[in-house]
Amino acid sequence: MTELLFDAADGPQGGHILSRGQIFWAKFTRHRVATVSLVFIVLLYVVVLVAEFVTPYDPFNRHVGYLLAPPTGLQFVDTDGQFHLQPFVYGLKNELNRETFQREYVVDTSKRYPLALFVKGDAYQLFGVIPTDVHLFGVEGDGKVFLAGTDTLGRDLFTRMIFGARTSLFVGLFGLSIGFALGLFFGGISGYFGGTVDNLVQRLTEFLQSLPTLPLWMALAALVPQDWTPTQVYFGISTVLAVVGWTTLARVVRGKLLSLREEDYVMAAKVSGVSEARIILTHLLPGFTSYLIVYLTLAIPQMILGEVALSFLGLGLRPPAVSLGTLLIDSQNIQTVTLSPWLLVPGGLVVLIVVAFSFLGDGLRDAVDPYRT
Amino acid sequence: MLSYIVRRLGYMVVVLILISIVCFYIINLPPGSFIETFATQLEASGAPASQAQLDYLTVRYGLDQPLIVQYWNWIIPLVTHGDFGFSFEWQQPVWSLIADRLWLTIIVSLVSMVFVYAVSIPVAVYSATHQYSAGDYAVSFLGVIGLAVPNFLLALVLLVASARLFGITPTGLFSPEYMNAPWSWGRFVDLLIHLPVPVVVVGLAGTAATIRILRSQLLDEFQKQYVVTARAKGVPEGRLLFKYPFRVALNPIISTAGHLLPEIVSGSTIVAIVLGLPTIGPLLLRAIIAQDTYVAASSLMLLGVLTVVGVVLSDILLAVLDPRVRMGRSN
């Protein structure tokens, strides 16, 4: 331990002692992948918050004549072999293939549209208050840029993916706060009071953990009435995810409390007549805050995966709500998705988000573990 | 030992009763009933049912009774002579709908579990004994991916890939000619041919998790003094590995088998829907949407039973293998 205190300072005999936060940060940043993941997640949250600005189109704008258009390739070199620093896209033509008699998209190299920054496009209100029509990037004139292709209704998939990520990332946070409250409450009373309360709560968590999660989610998701607005459904689904998912946290909290309440300083507080609520909040809780943070980081991807699975099955969020799960509903039709595999791109984003959160959680866990240097 | 087993089994019975109550309650929570779904269907087909007809059906199916009476009418025949009730939507006994699907669910789940262990144990042993080698990094990387890719997405990607590459979509568990045929040797072989895709998809996450646990357990054990001592005394590496650290490291694997089974059953539900497997999952989804009470409650309950029985079996197995568990619990 003593070695560690000087770890990132000026050597073992060095002058200053690091604070807990500094030690934590020094240990965390040593985990490169976790640091990259943290940057990715922060960036992603920033991007989805200003989704209207970052994306080139309105998520509900149907581009007539561009149904299931493939992703537009960004070009740097034109047909004459000339290099352009400013990337451009070619036009897209919908033609009948004379051999297969199927409609296909053909790149029209005679039309070039340079990709520009701060392009005027669909009008929107930034943060719901500032009316504007400037988008971070786009093409001018009648050119189109579909970074991830379009869906069955001709809507830009890249745009919808960013908006979907906004919904899915925040479903995670909201569901988590409910699950967190439930887990803390049940784990707390179970570990602090022990005895009969503990026994009852333990049986309850064991019972919930022995049930297969997804079927239970499916049954509970059917509770959300069909005529609810998307916002109501959104909160309903997060609640369903949380009601099933709090048990792991309850177990961690209980285990920590059971060992902490035997400590001398807790006994001292009791003898001095401190109230039980105060003992829990000011003496016991700080002892395992770090574990809670790790748990939270690892629980977010579970919530996101839950939402994606339920929406995919048609039991979660429903279109017109845009989430990573509802975007994948289109890909349920195997014929369509075989011809237009870019419909699976939102799934790739799901995987990236989940991987990033798991690495972040791993990094945090190593950083808060005092026995690991 | 015997008292421990008896206690576990007694506990299992209590849990099963609780599961039946919870399942039935949850399924009946959504407003409306099958009668409304039925009325909407008839209306959509252009021949709306009269109110008298609907009232008759409500009484006939006992849907006008209080919930507790409905539960009683469902659970008593179920326990006394295995009668799971009647499906409103399919107009046939629930058991005849579920029987085949139940067996197939059990087969897919068990084979997936076998797959998980058959793959993860050798891979984890390799990974732990060759720590920081290229193979170890590859395994860790695949493990992260395996845990992060939702299994229905993996199923979709496999379907698309095979459709684009080979022009076939590997859905279902049987070829068309065996779909509704009675069991025969040919049907069994046909099942074996169709099993690998769903088993790999369902088992991937569990395999990744098991490799992770077993690898870190083995690495922890390798650090211990007894391993150093044995090595100093000249015990051959292979024998050393399997005689001591491997055995200790297997314990958490067996105790997590109880968690693995619910996960596999849960995962196979959605994979079955994507891959069109004739298991309980798709039936449950349909019954939930149509509010076909007895089918939904029975399917949910059977999935619960499957996992609880699995958990109890793994607890008992652990007690047989680990004297510490046995002694600790029986005192």
Contacts between the chains, C-beta under 8 A, distances in Angstrom:
chain1	res1	chain2	res2	distance
A	207	B	15	6.1
A	207	B	18	6.2
A	207	B	19	7.9
A	209	B	259	7.2
A	209	B	262	7.3
A	210	B	15	6.8
A	210	B	258	7.6
A	210	B	262	6.3
A	210	B	304	7.6
A	210	B	307	5.7
A	210	B	308	5.2
A	210	B	311	5.1
A	211	B	19	7.1
A	211	B	262	6.7
A	211	B	304	5.4
A	211	B	307	6.7
A	212	B	262	4.7
A	212	B	263	7.7
A	212	B	265	4.3
A	212	B	266	3.8
A	212	B	269	7.0
A	212	B	303	5.2
A	212	B	304	7.1
A	212	B	307	5.5
A	213	B	262	7.1
A	213	B	263	7.8
A	213	B	266	4.8
A	214	B	266	4.1
A	214	B	267	7.2
A	214	B	269	5.0
A	214	B	270	5.9
A	215	B	265	7.7
A	215	B	266	6.6
A	215	B	269	5.5
A	215	B	281	7.6
A	215	B	284	6.0
A	215	B	299	7.7
A	215	B	300	5.6
A	215	B	303	5.1
A	215	B	304	8.0
A	216	B	26	7.7
A	216	B	300	7.7
A	218	B	269	7.5
A	218	B	284	6.7
A	218	B	285	6.4
A	218	B	288	5.8
A	219	B	23	7.5
A	219	B	26	4.7
A	219	B	27	6.1
A	219	B	288	6.1
A	219	B	296	7.1
A	219	B	300	5.8
A	220	B	26	6.4
A	222	B	30	5.0
A	222	B	288	4.8
A	222	B	289	7.3
A	222	B	291	7.9
A	223	B	26	7.8
A	223	B	29	5.3
A	223	B	30	5.3
A	225	B	30	7.7
A	225	B	31	6.6
A	301	B	148	7.4
A	305	B	150	5.4
A	308	B	150	6.1
A	309	B	150	6.2
A	309	B	152	6.5
A	309	B	270	5.6
A	312	B	152	6.3
A	312	B	270	7.6
A	313	B	270	6.7
A	313	B	273	6.5
A	313	B	285	6.3
A	314	B	289	7.7
A	315	B	285	7.7
A	315	B	288	7.4
A	315	B	289	7.9
A	328	B	153	7.4
A	328	B	156	8.0
A	331	B	156	5.9
A	332	B	274	7.7
A	334	B	159	5.6
A	334	B	160	7.3
A	334	B	163	6.7
A	334	B	169	5.7
A	334	B	171	7.9
A	337	B	156	6.8
A	337	B	159	8.0
A	337	B	160	5.6
A	338	B	159	7.8
A	338	B	160	5.3
A	338	B	163	4.3
A	338	B	164	6.0
A	338	B	169	8.0
A	341	B	160	5.6
A	341	B	164	7.4
A	344	B	153	7.3
A	344	B	156	6.4
A	344	B	157	6.5
A	344	B	160	6.9
A	347	B	150	7.4
A	347	B	153	4.4
A	347	B	156	7.3
A	347	B	157	7.7
A	350	B	150	6.6
A	350	B	153	7.1
A	351	B	145	7.5
A	351	B	148	5.1
A	351	B	149	5.4
A	351	B	150	7.9
A	351	B	153	7.4
A	354	B	147	7.9
A	354	B	148	4.1
A	355	B	144	6.0
A	355	B	145	7.4
A	355	B	148	4.6
A	358	B	144	6.6
A	358	B	147	6.8
A	358	B	148	6.5
A	359	B	144	7.6
